[in-house]
Amino acid sequence: MAREFVHLKVRRQDNPNSQPYWEEFKIPYKPNMNVVSVLMELRKNPVNAQGKKTSPVVWECNCLEEVCGACTMLINGQPRQACSALIDKIEQEPIVLEPLTKFPVIRDLMVDRQVMFDNLKKVKAWVEIDGTQNLGPGPRFPEKIRRWAYEISRCMTCGCCMEACPNVNAKSSFIGPAALAQVRLFNAHPNGQMNKEERLQAIMGKGGITDCGNSQNCVQVCPKKIPLTTSIADLNKETTLYGIFGWLKR
C-alpha cells in the first residue's frame, strides 16, 4: 500500500518559560523526503492532525547536508540531524520530534547551545596568532597525527554527544566530550602547542575531565564518528603526567 501521509508527533513549547505540549500532524507524503522537508511542508500549511489551524513548528537548519549541526533534535528518542533523517528509512510512526533535553528550549524544537561555545572558550579551542603580518605557510602536521586530528576537526558542535552523556545534566558542570576532544586537537597542532598547559589546566578543574563517567554514549551517537573516547583517554594520560611533572616547568 502506497504511503499517503507522514505522521508527526511534535513536542512544542511556545517560549522558554511556558509548559511544553504535544501536537500531531499529517503531512502529504512525497518521495525522498527528510524531516526538514516535512517541517517545511508543514510551515506552508500549519494545520494539525485534527484539521485545526495552528502556528508553524519552529526549528533551526542551515546547511541541509549534515555539516552545520543546527537541525539537531531528538527523532524517535535519538539525537540526530533532521536533514539526514530520511523519512523512507524511519519505520516507526508517528515520527516523534522533540528538542534536545540538555539545552534550554527557545521555542518548539529550537534550543540554545551557547553552553557548548562557552566551553570551547574555557579550553581555548583555537590557535593564537600574534599580529596580522604575513607569517607564510603554516607548519605541517606529521601524517600520523594529521589523520586522527582531521577526524576531530569535523566536529560541528551539534550537541549529540552532550545529549547522550549522562554526566551532562543540571546538577553537573561537566564541559562534555566535544570540548575535551578539541583540547586534544589544538594541543596537537604545531602552533596550538604554545597554549597546551593552559588547556590542560582548564580541563583539570571543575567540570573537567574527571567528571567524565566513561559511559561511551558520546561516541555511539556522534554523526561524524569522531574518536571522542580515544581523545578523552589520551587527555587522561596527558593531565596525569602534567599533574605529576608539570611543576618542574614552573
Phi, psi and omega per residue, in radians:
M1 nan 2.237 -3.108
A2 -1.179 2.475 3.132
R3 -1.263 2.346 -3.091
E4 -1.871 -0.688 -3.091
F5 -2.306 2.757 2.910
V6 -1.838 2.083 -3.070
H7 -1.661 2.020 3.118
L8 -1.902 2.518 2.957
K9 -2.181 1.966 -2.968
V10 -1.992 2.267 3.018
R11 -1.467 2.022 -3.014
R12 -1.961 2.734 3.097
Q13 -2.685 2.163 -2.993
D14 -1.268 -0.529 3.107
N15 -2.783 2.999 -3.053
P16 -1.041 -0.415 -3.054
N17 -1.834 -0.050 -3.111
S18 -1.545 2.900 3.140
Q19 -1.418 2.434 3.093
P20 -1.268 2.761 3.101
Y21 -2.648 2.844 -3.111
W22 -1.798 2.530 3.059
E23 -2.510 2.400 -3.101
E24 -1.910 2.632 -3.095
F25 -2.449 2.641 3.005
K26 -2.215 1.949 -3.064
I27 -1.879 2.338 3.118
P28 -0.943 2.311 -3.090
Y29 -1.368 2.478 2.987
K30 -2.311 2.614 3.116
P31 -1.087 2.583 3.024
N32 1.143 0.485 3.102
M33 -1.357 2.605 2.902
N34 -2.041 3.109 -3.076
V35 -1.099 -0.641 3.116
V36 -1.089 -0.775 -3.113
S37 -1.162 -0.558 3.071
V38 -1.150 -0.771 3.115
L39 -1.143 -0.577 3.084
M40 -1.171 -0.699 3.076
E41 -1.105 -0.699 3.115
L42 -1.117 -0.634 -3.137
R43 -1.126 -0.562 3.117
K44 -1.148 -0.619 -3.085
N45 -2.488 1.402 -3.058
P46 -1.291 1.448 3.103
V47 -2.180 2.302 -3.099
N48 -1.428 -3.124 -3.048
A49 -1.149 -0.340 3.109
Q50 -1.543 0.036 3.120
G51 1.457 0.192 -3.122
K52 -1.656 2.436 3.096
K53 -1.160 2.396 -3.124
T54 -2.486 -3.120 3.102
S55 -1.480 2.596 3.095
P56 -1.072 2.566 3.084
V57 -1.269 2.345 -3.138
V58 -1.661 2.290 3.049
W59 -2.649 2.997 3.111
E60 -1.937 2.528 2.957
C61 -2.786 2.770 -3.110
N62 -2.558 -1.252 -2.959
C63 -1.384 -0.549 -3.082
L64 1.101 0.383 3.097
E65 -2.506 0.577 3.069
E66 0.933 0.895 3.101
V67 -2.179 -0.637 -3.033
C68 -1.535 -0.498 -3.133
G69 1.411 -0.015 -3.037
A70 -1.164 -0.567 -3.032
C71 -1.559 0.303 -3.141
T72 -1.131 2.323 3.109
M73 -2.739 3.036 3.037
L74 -1.519 2.113 3.112
I75 -2.044 1.949 -3.008
N76 0.895 0.726 3.034
G77 1.499 -0.075 -3.106
Q78 -1.907 2.300 3.073
P79 -1.260 2.153 -3.140
R80 -2.849 3.034 -3.125
Q81 -1.535 2.344 -3.133
A82 -1.189 -0.464 -3.097
C83 -1.248 -0.520 -3.113
S84 -1.774 0.080 3.097
A85 -1.567 1.697 -3.087
L86 -1.412 2.294 -3.079
I87 -1.052 -0.694 -3.100
D88 -1.150 -0.301 -3.140
K89 -1.786 0.010 3.082
I90 -1.733 1.918 -3.033
E91 -1.459 -0.579 -3.059
Q92 -1.361 2.239 3.005
E93 -2.317 2.539 0.053
P94 -1.163 2.645 3.057
I95 -1.369 2.043 -3.049
V96 -1.620 2.112 3.127
L97 -1.955 2.230 3.126
E98 -2.401 2.680 3.042
P99 -1.268 2.738 3.032
L100 -1.019 2.466 -3.028
T101 -1.586 -0.239 -3.064
K102 -1.602 0.068 -3.110
F103 -2.283 2.635 3.109
P104 -1.094 2.366 3.104
V105 -1.402 2.308 3.030
I106 -1.562 -0.899 3.042
R107 -2.933 2.352 3.115
D108 0.887 -1.987 -3.073
L109 -1.669 0.052 -3.112
M110 -1.638 2.187 -3.119
V111 -2.120 2.875 3.126
D112 -1.763 1.901 -3.113
R113 -1.702 0.410 -3.088
Q114 -0.983 -0.579 -3.108
V115 -1.023 -0.570 3.131
M116 -1.159 -0.692 3.137
F117 -1.286 -0.568 3.049
D118 -1.121 -0.666 3.126
N119 -1.184 -0.602 3.064
L120 -1.129 -0.612 3.075
K121 -1.173 -0.686 -3.133
K122 -1.020 -0.648 -3.052
V123 -1.746 0.166 3.132
K124 0.918 0.990 -3.093
A125 -1.425 1.101 3.077
W126 -2.785 2.984 3.077
V127 -1.849 2.141 -3.140
E128 -1.467 2.254 3.099
I129 -2.207 2.192 3.125
D130 -1.394 2.334 3.021
G131 1.322 3.127 -3.119
T132 -2.079 0.139 -3.105
Q133 -1.227 2.755 3.129
N134 -1.256 2.023 -3.109
L135 -1.683 0.003 -3.129
G136 1.405 -3.059 -3.134
P137 -1.040 2.493 3.115
G138 -1.304 2.840 3.131
P139 -1.166 2.602 -3.134
R140 -1.495 2.546 2.995
F141 -1.341 2.450 2.893
P142 -1.044 2.431 -3.028
E143 -0.989 -0.658 -3.128
K144 -1.070 -0.661 3.130
I145 -1.398 -0.666 -3.077
R146 -1.008 -0.631 -3.071
R147 -1.074 -0.855 -3.129
W148 -1.398 -0.478 3.104
A149 -1.129 -0.668 3.115
Y150 -1.076 -0.716 3.135
E151 -1.044 -0.748 3.137
I152 -1.195 -0.612 -3.102
S153 -1.140 -0.236 -3.136
R154 -1.388 -0.072 3.137
C155 -0.983 2.310 -3.126
M156 -1.979 0.287 3.097
T157 0.885 0.793 -3.071
C158 -1.387 -0.481 3.123
G159 1.704 -0.022 -3.138
C160 -1.038 -0.771 -3.109
C161 -1.149 -0.646 3.104
M162 -1.143 -0.728 -3.130
E163 -1.100 -0.689 -3.066
A164 -1.425 -0.308 -3.042
C165 -1.392 2.118 3.126
P166 -1.218 -0.308 -3.131
N167 -1.502 -0.129 3.003
V168 -1.652 1.855 -3.107
N169 -2.747 3.094 -3.050
A170 -1.145 -0.366 -3.102
K171 -1.686 0.017 -3.067
S172 -2.152 2.618 3.057
S173 -1.850 0.294 -3.109
F174 -0.991 2.244 -3.077
I175 -1.320 -0.271 3.036
G176 1.594 2.919 -3.046
P177 -1.162 -0.618 -3.047
A178 -1.091 -0.840 -3.131
A179 -1.136 -0.666 3.129
L180 -1.111 -0.731 3.129
A181 -1.103 -0.611 3.121
Q182 -1.193 -0.516 3.040
V183 -1.077 -0.791 3.120
R184 -1.085 -0.721 -3.130
L185 -1.080 -0.882 -3.038
F186 -1.370 -0.403 3.027
N187 -1.252 -0.408 3.115
A188 -1.528 -0.300 -3.116
H189 -1.185 2.346 -3.107
P190 -0.964 -0.641 3.084
N191 -1.499 -0.548 -3.112
G192 -1.215 -0.317 -3.097
Q193 -1.099 -0.337 -3.131
M194 -1.134 -0.395 3.124
N195 -1.924 0.339 -3.069
K196 -1.028 -0.795 -3.094
E197 -1.128 -0.648 3.123
E198 -1.108 -0.705 3.141
R199 -1.193 -0.721 3.118
L200 -1.110 -0.714 3.099
Q201 -1.082 -0.680 -3.120
A202 -1.104 -0.687 -3.102
I203 -1.529 -0.075 3.066
M204 -1.563 -0.112 -3.141
G205 -1.589 -2.863 -3.124
K206 -1.054 2.338 3.140
G207 1.398 0.097 -3.081
G208 -1.536 -2.610 -2.946
I209 -1.159 -0.479 -3.137
T210 -1.235 -0.223 3.103
D211 -1.480 -0.081 3.085
C212 -1.309 2.220 -3.138
G213 -1.623 0.040 3.102
N214 1.029 0.665 3.084
S215 -1.253 -0.436 3.124
Q216 1.166 0.277 3.045
N217 -1.097 -0.593 -3.031
C218 -1.030 -0.804 -3.076
V219 -1.234 -0.388 3.123
Q220 -1.280 -0.572 -3.056
V221 -1.777 -0.158 -3.083
C222 -1.063 2.086 -3.106
P223 -1.195 -0.334 3.141
K224 -1.750 0.072 3.116
K225 0.959 0.685 3.135
I226 -1.229 2.394 -3.124
P227 -1.289 1.230 -3.054
L228 -1.173 -0.802 -3.096
T229 -1.204 -0.610 3.065
T230 -1.097 -0.724 3.132
S231 -1.133 -0.719 3.138
I232 -1.159 -0.702 3.092
A233 -1.085 -0.722 3.114
D234 -1.104 -0.726 -3.138
L235 -1.219 -0.534 3.029
N236 -1.022 -0.766 3.115
K237 -1.148 -0.791 -3.105
E238 -1.098 -0.756 -3.118
T239 -1.229 -0.579 3.089
T240 -1.133 -0.809 3.125
L241 -1.128 -0.693 3.132
Y242 -1.171 -0.677 3.118
G243 -1.123 -0.579 -3.114
I244 -1.455 -0.770 -2.996
F245 -1.936 -0.112 -3.071
G246 -1.039 -0.557 -3.109
W247 -1.098 -0.398 -3.129
L248 -1.167 -0.403 -3.096
K249 -1.568 -0.086 -3.074
R250 -1.465 nan nan
